[in-house]
Structure formats: structure tokens, C-alpha cells
């Protein structure tokens, strides 16, 4: 069985086919977007880790002060 499309389908197929011939790297913009998302995720993770480390330091200082006042 053969697919019979409308003239609009054929025009769309021809358009994308001609664009594919012009540029060999069709997925390059998608790769750039994924790389940018990965960089943002790494920056968010780094900030999160810094916040966690700073809060741990604060908790340790508060704990040490409490121990020194209790003894």
C-alpha cells in the first residue's frame, strides 16, 4: 500500500528535503541548547553545594558555641 499525500504534504516534504541538503549539521542548534542547559544545571548544582557547605559551617559554629556556653 502506498501513501498518497496532499499537495501541501508534498510541498512540506520538498521544503525540508531541500533544507537538509543545504546544511549537513541539522542537530547543531539542539546540541548547543543541550550544552547550555547542562552548563546551567552545573552552575545551579555548584551554588547548591556552596549553600549546603555554608549552612553546615554555620551549624557547626552554633553547636560549638552552645557547647562552650554549657560547659
C-alpha positions in Angstrom: 0.0 0.0 0.0 1.4 3.4 -1.0 0.9 6.6 1.0 -0.8 9.3 -1.1 -0.4 12.7 0.4 -1.9 16.1 -0.3 -0.1 18.7 -2.3 0.6 20.6 1.0 2.3 17.4 2.4 4.5 17.1 -0.7 5.5 20.8 -0.5 6.5 20.4 3.1 8.5 17.3 2.3 10.3 19.1 -0.5 11.0 22.1 1.7 12.6 20.0 4.5 14.4 17.9 1.9 16.0 21.0 0.3 16.9 22.4 3.7 18.6 19.1 4.7 20.7 19.2 1.6 21.9 22.7 2.4 23.1 22.1 5.9 24.8 18.9 6.9 24.7 19.7 10.7 21.0 19.8 11.3 21.3 18.9 15.0 23.9 21.5 15.9 21.4 24.1 17.4 19.9 21.3 19.5 23.4 20.4 20.7 24.0 24.0 21.7 20.8 24.2 23.6 21.6 20.9 25.4 25.1 22.2 26.2 23.7 25.4 27.6 21.2 23.5 29.7 24.0 21.3 31.1 26.1 24.4 32.0 23.1 26.0 33.8 22.5 22.8 35.7 26.1 22.6 36.7 26.1 26.2 37.9 22.9 25.5 39.9 24.4 22.4 41.4 27.6 24.4 42.4 25.6 27.1 44.1 23.5 24.5 45.9 26.6 22.8 47.2 28.1 26.1 48.4 24.9 26.9 50.2 24.9 23.4 51.9 28.6 23.8 52.9 28.0 27.2 54.3 24.9 26.1 56.3 27.0 23.2 57.7 29.7 25.6 58.8 27.1 27.7 60.5 25.6 24.8 62.2 29.0 23.7 63.5 29.7 27.1 64.8 26.4 27.3 66.6 26.9 23.9 68.0 30.4 24.8 69.3 29.1 28.0 70.9 26.3 26.1 72.6 28.8 23.5 73.9 31.2 26.2 75.1 28.3 28.0 77.0 27.1 24.8 78.5 30.5 23.8 79.9 
